[in-house]
């Protein structure tokens, strides 16, 4: 039956040819769409695996070497200028990216430092000592957590007083910086979790927080700290404060007012910022935070700082945001969008194969029919 159908007119060969050509064109378009989808940052998982960290550090080293001066003498002058300007993360990141793969970071730094003037070595050593120095003494206060467990928190007494005064103004409806109030209150309330709120506070005061990222955090805090619940908690805390000079009950009010569901999402984002600060240091994180515009950017910067330390800040200063984010080598994940494109691609490939086979079969049938009269005459 199929053979007799294939022996039909030539139009069947044209149909198969059209199906083959259209499916070939569609396959090319879908293949390009799949390649673009796989290159999108959203199609990558930036979990801190050992493979991702190794690939990211390698990418950071290559990008910094490309952006930094190649001539050894010019590179030395560049490092001296960076140290003199106080850009210690830039200098350390460049030194870490240059060297043999078998060298440790400490060995690379030592080799470069020996070639620098004594003044530059002393300035870099002093900066490292200041970064590692403990914070200024704070007022230690006892706070009762919502679960009823006691915890010792280190607060600055003047910060508590300022927070209590602003919280009272906000509670009664006076105009205050509500975003700054939420950041400060939660930063003190969650002090033991080593959260990233302090980084947000410092970056905002320094004018280094992207507007879009600030808007994202405004929305996050509004969901995590519902105004009605916070006002009630602050009313109870301010009425029950035992010492007006050290109102230790106020940070606990912020913690009690947290919405459990929204707080989980917020704490996950804060953990990402905390990891950035741990990997890059306090000053390095302040260098990097302007390049974070979205939560996905934060995950990519976290991978870069965890893998490369000062390399991430150095590359950001040398080549900008795009180069920094591009070095984060996440693992490909099969998103729903990518999965749909690949399914359509496989369908088009199957249709292209069917069209090609059908066209070949029709052409062979037509050739066979055209040769029959010649065979009969020769007989």
Order of alpha helices (4+ residues) and beta strands (2+ residues): alpha-alpha-beta-alpha-alpha-alpha-alpha-alpha-beta-beta-alpha-alpha-alpha-alpha-alpha-alpha-alpha-alpha-alpha-alpha-beta-alpha
